[in-house]
Amino acid sequence: MPNDLPIITEMPWSPPETALEVMRSKPWAAFLDSGGPATDSRSRWTFLCLDPIETFEWKFPYLKKNGIYIIGDAWEELKGLFSKYKTNSGTYQNNIYMPFSGGIVGIISYEEGLRKENILSQHSPNAPGMVFAAYQDVYAFDRLEKRCWWISRSGKEAPHLTPRASSCMIKIPLKAEQSREEWTKNAEKIISYIGNGDIFQANLTMRWRAEKLENFDELSAYCSLRDTSPSPFGAYFKSPHYSLLSASVERFLSLSTTRKIETRPIKGTAPLGKSVEEKIKNKNNLLKNEKELAENLMITDLMRNDIGKVSTISSVTVPELFEIEEFKHILHLVSQINGELKEGLTPVDLLEATIPSGSVTGAPKKRALEIIDDTEISPRGLYCGNLFWISYDGAMDSSVLIRSLSRIKTQISIGAGGGITWLSDPEKEYNEMILKATPILKVFQ
């Protein structure tokens, strides 16, 4: 078990990006990044996690634990791991609460969500269902106070941080898997399902891929991504065969030490605008757009239902509905749903009950998942899955893996998509999807 009282050493302030180079020589590491205004609680902290004490790779029905195949279930192992290392107190330093001071960091694929919903996909999965690891040593960066600490339960000394050398721009020969015409025909297919009464909406996506890239410099690629698309839920998750480079703007689920659940689904998109006047106009148009509002409301209701499965009775509320959030390249319509996790349940139970994320599925959820699988031409993999961290004190945060690049052995891919409703215009939906993908595509093409 980890020490309940880790050794905490305050270090001279160094910007979070100086920690990235340490990852280059590590087969396993996680950089829980944050961008945007440090005054936003979602963007305040960045964490570097090094040298895990236990590692897991799950590609159903095979589980690799610490590099050795065993008979077991990843979810049960994850629950056991949390129970094994859980502590009874949070980590404070000079009255500053550190939301993550060691714990479990992992990724969950979209197809693992299908499996949990008992849906047999027509696509052979190209990604693991889950990859996660337990960390005892963490570098914590408080971007608001401009302070940083080395937190160690193993007693190791802090790694030396070095300013990042000017990284070259990485070019990737990404190719779209569908043409505009092919994708819009699939959007029309979704609309026909809606017209027949099967569903109210579904999220339709596609991918851009590059195959057989050897010696891919993913660290430099991540540096380029974070420089061009700073986001509150950025992350670089590294493992020997699978890596994730994320600039996600969307929180999936958070859980406080007082068992408060928060989810913030994004549904509704508009261009940022090239001037203040254009931005205000785009915000007003988004708030008046019947299709976008309906889409957001349906997913808000879906997420109320999902977290209601594991929340105490009458605790589920919607404190924010149809809020506009502004990011570097785009405007999004966001709502917030809160709940209180039932006694006896863990952060792992919360994740297990709610994947795949409502905002990248549809309503009703299970039928939408079946239709999406029937309509899309490839597995989503890590795209539309989740990244999560669970602290030893029971707090958790997680993101939806949008605006991300994934490496699966020697294949690189990104994805984009959008919600299709009865009011959707397939051509406009395609343009919105391209609007979401363009910031990443421009970086690497």
URCOR-V232414 format. One record per helix or strand. SS is the DSSP state (H for helix, E for strand). FROM is the first residue (numbers start at 1). TO is the last residue. Records with the same first field share a line. If there is no record, write none. Layout:
BEGIN
SS: FROM-TO  FROM-TO
END
This chain:
BEGIN
E: 7-11  29-32  45-50  54-59  62-65  68-70  91-93  96-98  103-108  130-135  137-142  147-152  175-176  201-210  233-238  242-248  251-255  260-263  266-271  311-311  317-326  330-341  362-363  386-391  396-400  404-408  411-421
H: 16-25  41-43  74-85  110-116  180-195  218-228  276-288  290-308  347-354  358-360  365-375  426-444
END
